[in-house]
Amino acid sequence: MKNFLCVMAVAIALTQPLLTAAQTSSAPSSASPPASASAAPPAASAPSGADAGGYRSAFEGYRAYSDQPVGPWRQANEVVRQIGGWQAYAREAQGMGDAMQMSGSTGTPAPLAP
């Protein structure tokens, strides 16, 4: 265990200057001024919209959420009852909505005549 700690201490001591040099050389120096103080930032000189290399913002056509108007629930329940209840929605989901029609005032579905 004592040998392991000695080896780790030596490894850290040898690699620490390399890591420090790598961190300071890749970071831009805040003390040095930019190459051209009068140069505009790249975003200001680049064209906006789809002309700038085909860039298109994900928020370009965004519309904020707005509440949808809600009708009276009794009327909605009556419409569902008239079309045949939950079974009408099940047929619609299976693509059989056109194969059935309502049979008069009873509210029950009847098959279409061929």
Secondary structure, 3 states (H helix, E strand, C coil): CHHHHHHHHHHHHHHHHHHHHHHHHHCCCCCCCCCCCCCCCHHHHCCCHHHCCCCCCCCCCCCCCCCCCCCCHHHHHHHHHHHCCHHHHHHHHHCCHHHEEECCCCCCEEECCC
